[in-house]
C-alpha cells in the first residue's frame, strides 16, 4: 500500500492507527475520531487502513489515490446492488463534487457553491448553507458554476465559492465560523481579471489551501494558505511572474523574479491578461515528503505568440510546483508542457504512491495531465523518472528520456506556423478533471481517458481582449462544429464525431503501459473509485452508473441514473453497512464542446441529485423527465446580412454557456426557443441590459453594441429555423407520433423561474 513503510510527519496529538490495528477494524463500521486524535493524523492513517468507513479528504487520503479498503460490496455480490436513497438538488446545473463522509454525515458541495449536510445512511437533510453567490457572477467562469468539493478539519468543513470566498462552517450545525475573500488587489490589476473558485480546498498542517480559475478570461494564477482556525492569511504563492518583475510581498517573489520572469517574452498579452497559470483543481499535501504540490494550468491567452511573443518556456505554466507547507517557499518544479499553446493544463489529479524503480522502492508522483503523457516523478526532488503516452496524441513524438521535455511535432506549433492544426488531444485533454484511482491490490492506475479533437486556428490581425468573454487568441468563427448544409462543414463534423471516444485505461505504472481498457460510447465520463472489493465504480455521460471488475474491466453492474454523471463516486459505511454514492448532473464545459454532439445519440435532460447504493437498497428514482427545452416554432424572417457577425459574437460571448452553434447541451436555456428572439427590444433587454441578471444571465451592453446584439438575435432565428423540424422529430415517440408533452402549447401549469431556467 502506498507510503505504508514510510513514517508520516509528526503532528500535534497524533494517534495514528498502526497497520495491525487498522486490519482489526471491521470494514462494516465507521470509526469515529477519538478525542485525542486530530484530523491530520486521521487522514494520514487512511493510507494505512485507518478510518475505512470515512471519506475525510478530497481524494480520501493525502495520497489522493481514491482507494477504499471496504469490501462488503465486492465482485461476487455487486450485481445485487440497489439504490438505497436519493436526494434531489435545488439546481439542475452541473455537479462535480466529491462528498466527504465523517462519522456518518455526508458533506456535499453542489452548483452555485452550496453545501448540504446529509445523513449518510438515509440521505435526510441535516442542514444546508447557501453563500448566495450573485447571479451575475456566472459569466465570469469558463465552465458553469460548479463546485468540486470541500475539506474537513477539527470539526469544521471548508469550501470555496464561485465569487472567490473561502468559507468555514461548524460541521455539526452549519453555522458560519469565518469567511475570507481570496482574491488580492495585486491579482486584480490589468486589463481584465475574472477569478472564480470552483475547486476543493486542501488542508496542510492546519492551513487551508485554495486556488482559483479564470485563465480564459484573464487571470494571474496563485494559491493562498489560511489558518484553519481563524481564517488569517498565512502565505500566498503566485504561479506567474509580476509583469513588472516587482515583488508582490508573497512567498513566490524570489523564485519568480530570478527564475520565472526571464522565461517570458518582454512584451505580450500576458502583461495585461495576467498570463494564466491558475491552480483550479489539484492541490496536494504529501506528509511523506512534507511538501505541497501545486498543479498549474494553461496560459492566458492560449495563443503563445500573442501571450509572450512566442518566446520562452513561460514558467510555471503546465507545471507541478512543490512548496513548503509552513511558508510557501519554493522547493522544485517540473514543467510538463513548456510554451503551452494547446490549453494542456497540468491541473489534473496529482497522486502519490510507492513504486519499484530499477529495483529500488521510490516515493513518486504519478500524473496524467491533459497532454496525453503519463509522468512519474520523484516526489521529494521532482526529478523526471519516466513518461509514456496513455492515449493517442499527435503534438509530440515522445519525451526526452533524461529531461522529460516533449519533442514537438512542427505542425503542432500552430501559433508559430500561423496555420490551423487538428490536435489530438484537443483542449479538453486526454484526461481532464475526472478523477483517476489507484488500487494497491492490482497495482494499476485507472484513468478516465478520452479523445476529443480540436482545431486550433490562430486569430488573425493581432490580439484584442474581449470584455466578458473568453480570450484565447483563436479565430472564434472556426472554433465550433458548424451544423449546416456546407459539404466541408459536414465532413469536418463527421470526422470529429468519428474521432470522439472515451474509455478507462488501466495503466501499469511499473511497466508504463496499459494492462487493459474499458471502452465507452463517448467522452467526458465521470471520475473513478477503486475499492478493496476489487471493484471500480464510474458514472458515464450517457447517464449510466457502472461497477467494473478491477482485475479485468468486466462490467458487473449498471444503473440508469437518468442524467449524465461527471463527478467521482465515494464509498463509506453507516450503521455497519457499506454504501457507494455519487453526485449526478452534467454541465461544466460539456454544453459548449459536446452538447450538440450528445444530441445525436439521444435526447438528454439534466437531473441533479445525490444517489447512494447498498446491497439491500429499496429506493426508486421518480419518473424521468425527457421534455427538455421544447422547440417553439420560430419567427420566419431574419436578416441574412447579420448572420455571419451574429455567429462570431455568439461564439465569443454566448456559446460557452448556451452551446456551440446555438445548440444547448441540456443544462442552460436553449436560446433558439427563447421568446426573446421574437423581437429586437425583448432580446436587447435580455442580453444587453441584463433583465435576468439575478438568474445568472449578466448584461453585455459594455461588451457589445446594440447592433452586435441584434446580429446575435438574427443568427439565432436562422439557427432555430434550420433545426426546428429535426428537434421536433427527436421528441417523437417510437411510433413517430408527437406526444402531448412536446406540442407547442402549454401543458399544465408553467413552472416558476429558477436560477437555472429563467
NORFEN-V172526 format. One record per backbone hydrogen bond with DSSP energy under -1.0 kcal/mol. CO is the residue of the C=O (numbers start at 0). NH is the residue of the N-H. E is the energy in kcal/mol with one decimal. If there is no record, write none. Layout:
co: {CO CO}
nh: {NH NH}
e: {E E}
This chain:
co: {0 2 10 17 18 21 25 33 37 38 39 40 43 44 44 50 52 54 56 58 58 60 62 64 65 67 73 76 77 81 82 84 86 99 100 101 103 104 105 106 107 113 114 115 116 116 117 118 123 126 128 133 134 136 137 143 144 147 150 152 154 155 156 157 158 160 163 164 165 166 167 167 168 169 174 177 179 184 195 197 201 205 206 207 208 209 212 213 215 217 218 220 222 223 224 224 225 226 231 234 235 236 241 249 251 252 253 254 254 255 259 260 262 267 268 268 269 274 275 277 277 281 283 285 285 290 291 292 293 295 296 297 302 303 303 304 305 306 307 312 313 317 317 318 319 320 321 321 322 323 328 331 333 342 344 346 350 352 354 356 359 361 362 363 364 365 366 368 369 371 371 373 374 375 375 376 377 382 385 387 394 397 399 404 406 408 409 411 412 412 413 420 422 423 425 429 434 436 438 443 444 445 446 446 448 450 451 453 455 456 465 471 472 474 485 486 487 488 489 490 491 492 493 494 500 501 502 503 504 505 506 507 507 512 515 517 528 529 530 532 533 534 535 536 537 538 539 539 542 543 544 545 546 546 547 548 553 556 558 563 569 571 573 576 578 579 580 581 583 584 586 588 589 589 593 594 596 597 598 607 608 609 610 611 611 612 613 613 638 641 642 643 644 645 646 647 648 649 649 653 653 654 658 659 669 673 674 675 678 679 680 681 682 683 683 684 686 687 689 691 691 692 699 699 704 705 706 707 708 709 710 711 712 713 714 715 716 717 718 719 722 723 724 725 727 728 732 736 738 739 742}
nh: {3 5 13 21 22 24 28 36 41 42 43 44 46 47 49 53 572 100 59 60 65 63 351 437 529 531 77 79 80 613 618 611 609 106 54 104 119 101 117 99 115 109 128 107 125 126 105 122 118 116 114 136 137 139 140 145 111 97 157 155 170 152 168 150 166 163 181 160 179 158 176 177 156 173 169 167 165 187 212 147 208 227 203 225 201 223 195 216 470 193 275 238 236 209 233 234 207 230 226 224 250 222 244 252 255 256 257 258 259 260 262 263 313 270 271 272 273 299 220 279 296 294 292 289 290 285 322 283 320 345 317 276 306 307 309 308 268 269 310 338 316 335 336 295 333 293 330 331 291 327 323 321 319 344 369 281 365 363 361 359 356 354 378 352 376 350 374 371 429 389 390 387 366 384 385 364 381 377 375 373 408 406 403 399 396 411 412 413 415 416 417 455 453 393 428 449 527 445 442 438 506 436 448 504 502 500 425 422 420 474 468 302 458 477 489 490 491 492 493 494 495 496 497 498 450 519 448 517 446 514 444 511 512 507 505 503 536 67 533 74 549 530 547 528 545 525 542 564 560 539 558 537 555 556 535 552 548 546 544 584 580 578 576 573 571 612 569 610 608 94 589 592 593 594 597 598 599 600 601 88 583 86 581 83 84 579 81 616 641 645 646 647 648 649 650 651 652 653 654 656 657 658 661 662 672 676 677 678 682 683 684 685 686 687 688 690 699 700 692 694 696 695 702 703 708 709 710 711 712 713 714 715 716 717 718 719 720 721 722 723 726 727 728 729 730 731 735 732 741 742 744}
e: {-2.1 -1.7 -1.2 -2.7 -2.0 -1.2 -1.5 -1.8 -1.8 -2.7 -2.2 -2.3 -1.5 -2.1 -2.8 -1.4 -1.8 -2.1 -2.6 -1.2 -1.7 -1.4 -1.8 -2.4 -2.2 -1.7 -2.0 -2.3 -1.9 -2.4 -2.8 -2.4 -2.5 -3.2 -2.9 -1.4 -2.2 -2.2 -2.8 -2.3 -2.7 -2.5 -2.5 -2.9 -3.5 -1.3 -3.1 -3.4 -2.9 -2.9 -2.5 -1.7 -1.6 -2.3 -1.1 -1.1 -2.6 -1.9 -3.1 -1.3 -2.4 -2.7 -2.6 -2.1 -2.8 -2.3 -2.9 -2.4 -2.3 -1.9 -3.1 -1.4 -2.2 -3.0 -2.8 -2.9 -2.5 -1.1 -3.3 -2.6 -3.5 -2.5 -2.7 -2.3 -1.8 -2.2 -1.6 -1.4 -2.9 -1.7 -2.9 -2.2 -2.8 -2.0 -3.4 -1.2 -3.3 -2.8 -2.9 -3.0 -2.0 -2.2 -2.5 -1.6 -2.4 -2.4 -2.0 -2.3 -1.7 -3.1 -2.0 -1.8 -2.2 -1.5 -1.4 -3.4 -1.6 -1.3 -3.1 -1.0 -1.1 -1.4 -3.4 -1.8 -1.3 -3.0 -2.7 -2.2 -2.2 -1.9 -2.3 -3.5 -2.8 -2.3 -1.9 -1.1 -2.8 -2.2 -1.5 -1.8 -2.1 -2.2 -1.4 -3.0 -2.3 -3.2 -2.7 -1.1 -2.6 -3.0 -2.0 -3.2 -2.3 -1.8 -1.4 -2.1 -2.8 -2.9 -3.1 -1.4 -3.5 -2.9 -2.1 -1.9 -2.4 -1.6 -3.0 -1.3 -2.3 -2.2 -1.0 -1.6 -2.1 -2.5 -1.5 -2.6 -2.8 -2.5 -2.4 -3.7 -2.6 -2.8 -2.2 -2.8 -2.7 -1.7 -1.4 -2.1 -1.1 -2.2 -1.9 -3.0 -1.6 -2.9 -1.7 -2.0 -2.5 -3.6 -2.5 -1.9 -3.7 -1.7 -1.8 -2.2 -2.3 -2.0 -1.4 -3.0 -1.9 -2.9 -1.0 -2.1 -2.4 -1.8 -2.3 -2.2 -2.5 -2.3 -2.4 -2.3 -2.3 -2.7 -2.2 -2.0 -2.8 -2.5 -1.4 -2.4 -2.5 -3.7 -3.0 -1.7 -1.4 -2.9 -2.8 -2.4 -2.3 -2.2 -1.3 -1.1 -2.2 -1.9 -3.0 -1.8 -3.0 -2.7 -1.7 -2.0 -3.1 -2.5 -1.9 -2.0 -2.8 -1.3 -2.3 -3.0 -2.5 -1.9 -2.8 -2.0 -2.7 -3.0 -1.3 -2.2 -1.8 -2.8 -2.5 -2.4 -1.4 -2.2 -1.6 -1.7 -2.3 -1.5 -2.5 -1.1 -1.5 -1.5 -1.1 -2.1 -3.5 -2.7 -2.2 -3.1 -1.6 -1.6 -2.5 -1.3 -1.8 -2.1 -2.5 -1.8 -2.8 -2.4 -2.7 -1.9 -2.8 -2.5 -2.4 -1.3 -2.7 -2.1 -1.7 -1.7 -1.8 -1.2 -1.5 -1.4 -2.3 -2.2 -2.2 -1.7 -3.0 -1.6 -1.9 -1.8 -2.2 -1.5 -1.7 -1.5 -1.9 -1.9 -1.2 -2.4 -2.1 -2.0 -1.9 -1.7 -1.8 -2.1 -2.2 -2.6 -2.3 -2.1 -2.6 -2.6 -2.0 -2.3 -1.6 -1.4 -2.2 -2.2 -2.2 -1.7 -1.2 -1.6 -2.8 -1.5 -1.9 -1.5 -1.3}
